[in-house]
Amino acid sequence: MTLSATAGALAATMGAMAPARAADSSGLIACMHGITSSEFDFRTAMEGWARAGIKAVEPDLPKARQWEEANGKGSARKVLDDLGLTAYSSTNQLSLEETSEQRTRAIEDLKWKVEMAESLGADRMVIPSAANQQHSLADYDQVYENLREAAEIAKPHNVALMVEFTRASRLIGNVRTSLNVVRAVNHPNLKFMIDLYHFWAGTSKFEDLDLINPGEIHHVHFQDTPAMPPFEVAEQKDRAYPGEGIAPLQRILDKLVEKGYNRALSMELFDMEVRRTDPFEVASKALATITPYIEAVRRA
């Protein structure tokens, strides 16, 4: 995904206009996910995003920790405050749902991550399901216990852990299963979220969105699904800016809004070329491509 000269000019223009257009009265707001500028240090990424007009961010917690190790406790939050940025979410912790060799380390990492999220002012954190081992129905009781334990760790920090289904997961791979798991655990610090790439490129169906109760969506990752490569061989890096793929994003967003969602639309791109691109340029294009969807909701 290379920014062409034309797209770059559009992005720069939208960046200049962004402070007045990034959000509307519905509460929807364009947001940047930490991985999208992962090749830059915490401050450089935040400064570039803010200069483009971004107000909502989903910081990468290890990046924030690295910044504080070099600049002192509380310095990452100061960067956000100085730039007028708000942490709408934070990312992330893997290996919490599946009983595995990695889970012990994941639990220890979760402890400092929820503390860091709280320090940044984030009241939620993404916990993707990347379970890759064969499982059976009998394993879900343990999944519930594992997630309940994780939610208890997050509770004192007022952080909600948000289960992110991923299309390759062998445990939580679609809307239906994710809703069932979150509801079965029934913990105030465990919530449902949706990543639109995993939704459209995975096994979920559009009709599954009708299973969501009003107010049940806690966060949204907002990017497109490209026509190529085929879903069967697509990887995380194969995501597109909104409007550059085949997912019916407006139809999906309208349904999410119908279900009561009115917060961040966080753009999460894994392509290394994007991650190495100037954060200002990437964030400007994010605003240029997300804003029309927000405006369409406002006009409806």
Helices and strands as residue ranges (DSSP letters): H 5-21, E 29-33, G 34-37, H 42-52, E 56-58, H 61-71, H 75-83, E 86-87, H 103-120, E 124-128, G 137-139, H 140-154, G 155-157, E 160-164, H 175-185, E 190-195, H 196-201, G 206-211, E 217-221, H 249-258, E 264-267, H 272-275, H 279-299
